[in-house]
Amino acid sequence: MKLKVTITGPKVHDVDCRFFLTSMAMAGGIRMFEAYNAIGKGGQQVHVFVDGEEESVKAYCDQVQSSCPALAEVSGIAIEGCDRDVMKIGEYAQFYSTVILNKFIQRVEESTSGP
């Protein structure tokens, strides 16, 4: 079962939302997963793509609808079918680690560059 979950709100970026969603997917046995930040109607968005056993995907979506990171401000969650290929969760975890490392490096460079 393939689904796209769109989480929208004034604050869903930079609050560990993608890490939170990835951790839930791993714990729930989701083997195919991706999550990306975007800007859309209603403000910030996180687009999540999941593919897996119907029972696991439905349980994951239920969990997404009932919990979010403490600092997130969510105004809506939309779930719809999708046809796109979804990467393996381990590959996504490697990609996301690179994203986080790049953010860290930029912050270190900014803090050490001085006036």
N, C-alpha and C positions, 0 to 999 in steps of 0.2 A: 504494500500500500504506500503510495507516494502522496505526500501533502506539503503544502506551503503554509506556513504560519507567519502572519504579519503582526508584529507587536508595535503599537503606535503610542506615542505619548510625548509630553514636553521634556521628559528626561529618561531616555532609554539607551543613550550612548554614554560611554565613559563611567558606567556604574557597574561594570563587570557582568553585564547582561549576557553577552555571548559566552563567557566562561561559565556562568551559571547554567545556561541552556545546554552547553556541551556536557557539563558534568552530569546533568539530569539524563541526557541521552545515553551517556556511557553507563550510568547506573541502571537504566531501563533496558539495556540490551539492544539499543538502536545501533545498527552497523553502518548505516549510510546517513550522513548528516553534514549540513553546511549552515552557516549563519553569517549574515552581512549587515552592516549598518547602511542606512540610506536616509534620505530626506524625502518626505512625501506629504500627501494631504494629512493634515492634523499634526504635523511636526516631525520629530525624529521617528525613525522606524528601524526595526530589526527584522530582516527577512530570514526565516528558518526553513530549510528544506530537509525533510526526513523521508526515508524509504526503509521499509522493513515489514515484518510480520504485522498483520492487521491489529492483533491484540496489543502488541508492544507500542505501535504508533498511536493507537487510540488512548492507551494509558498515558503515554508521553504528553499528548495534547491536553488531556484532563489535568495533568500536573502543571503544565504551562499556564493553563487558565486559572489555577488556584494558588500559584505562588510566583514570586518574582524577587529579584535582589532588593535588599532593604532600602537602598537609595534611589531605586527606580520610581518613576512616576508614569504609570501606564493609564492611558485613556481608552484603549481598545485592543482587542485581539481578534483577528480574522483568520479562519482556517478554510482552505480550499484545496481541491485536488490539483495536481500538477503533473506534467509529462517530462520534465527535464531530467537528465541524468544527475544523480547525486553522488558526490565523492564518498569514499570510505571515511569513516569517522577518524581513523588514525591519520590519514592524509590531511584531513581538515585540521586536526590537532597540530600537526607540524606546520601547516600554513599559518594558523592562528598564533602559534608560538613566535613565528617570525614577525608578525604584526606587532605583538606585544614588545618584543625585543627592540624593534625599530622605534616605537614610542619611547621606550626607556632611554635608548641612546640619544634621541633628540632632546629629551629633558635634561640628561646629563650634559650634553653639549651646550644647551642654553644656560644651564646654571654655572658652567665653568668658563663661558666666553667673556663674562664680565662686561663692564660698561666701556 
